[in-house]
Amino acid sequence: MEAKIKPTSWHYSWIVVLIAFITLLVSAGIRSMPSILMVPFEQEYGWDRSSISGVISVGIFLYGLVGPFSAAILSKFGIRRTMVISLAVLATSMALTPFMKELWQYELLWGVVSGLATGMMANVLGVTVANRWFVKRKGLVVGMLTASAATGQLLFLPLLARITVDNGWRYAVYTAVGFIVLVLVIVAIWMRNHPYEKGLAAYGSEELVKPEPFQGSIFLTPLLTLRQAIKNKTFWLLAGTFFFCGFSTNGLIGTHLIPACGDHGIPEVMAAGLLALMGMFDLIGTTLSGWLTDRFDARKLLFWYYGLRGLSLMFLPYALDGGQSTLFIFSVFYGLDWIATVPPTVKLAGQEFGKEKIGMVFGWVVVAHQIGASAAAFLAGALRDWTGTYSPTFFGAGLICLFAALMAIRITKRTKEPQAV
């Protein structure tokens, strides 16, 4: 029987959000490192850009593929245990990186191990925390936790780029390992799986509810969820728009902006600063997007987000030739929109598939995102080697974002989540 408790002015859910924010921040900072390491690896190992991009592409794909299974693992084994194990695996792969000699070792450590470990601490973690700990303010919380990826770039990229330039890339990797270990300790001590463990109701509720044990297989259940989801038109529209989202963000800009700036004579540290600037504005934009998602039609928000992102990407080739002022303009407008698409996408998935399935369904939507990102990471590097410029890729990505805007507005409008069956 559910017990009623009085709400308090302070709720432990915000501590959980803070810990998740810090964890996602560090994880995102680690995932952004290959853009800094691309040129040093070319110079030290003689690997060409398309080969390095291929490794990054594999990592991005696995980062997304693990998402639906991450939702099941988080439900079965708990948030804290899953995060601790993932952080430990990530720290180990990072610590071994300075000793690699061959491309296949880079593929294993960064393409496979790092991709899987960081994928366990990605958007699905934020959605799980929001759904377990909050009844109200879900959109805001998802926006905040999504924005942590941008904040990771804001804090990590300039620092790691400076260490790479001044002391070498190995010292940058060791610095990253230190941050991971620190976060692992914080998670182990203070993270909690569910409000029930603290004798609390979820934020915005007065009902003390014991969590339901996970039923089913952590491998089979996500696949069965996918089989049901693919029969739904909204799933395909959400997955399709998120494919283009991934293509136009971490796969393209997150991976190749720094090398593209290098092609135009812009120093690596300054280019990392541009990504950090985008991160600062995305922290604002994505948090604001969560607030807006709690109040407005998520389909219309996605229409504007994708449309404005497309226009900014079509402007980028001119910005690279125009100097610091035009790049600053691009960074501000693109940054505000970087991953603002996540809160409305999560809301639409919840309205269509319900609270019980949203984690795994959104995980599959993220798979589409990362397939797009993986494709962009590889294709942009290959086209750069072939044509000597990134401009056609940037312009093409802008066009597909405009198409994604039209897809978003075709999603069926619903006003509430379906009843669980």
Order of alpha helices (4+ residues) and beta strands (2+ residues): beta-alpha-alpha-alpha-alpha-alpha-alpha-alpha-alpha-alpha-alpha-beta-alpha-alpha-alpha-alpha-alpha-alpha-alpha-alpha-alpha
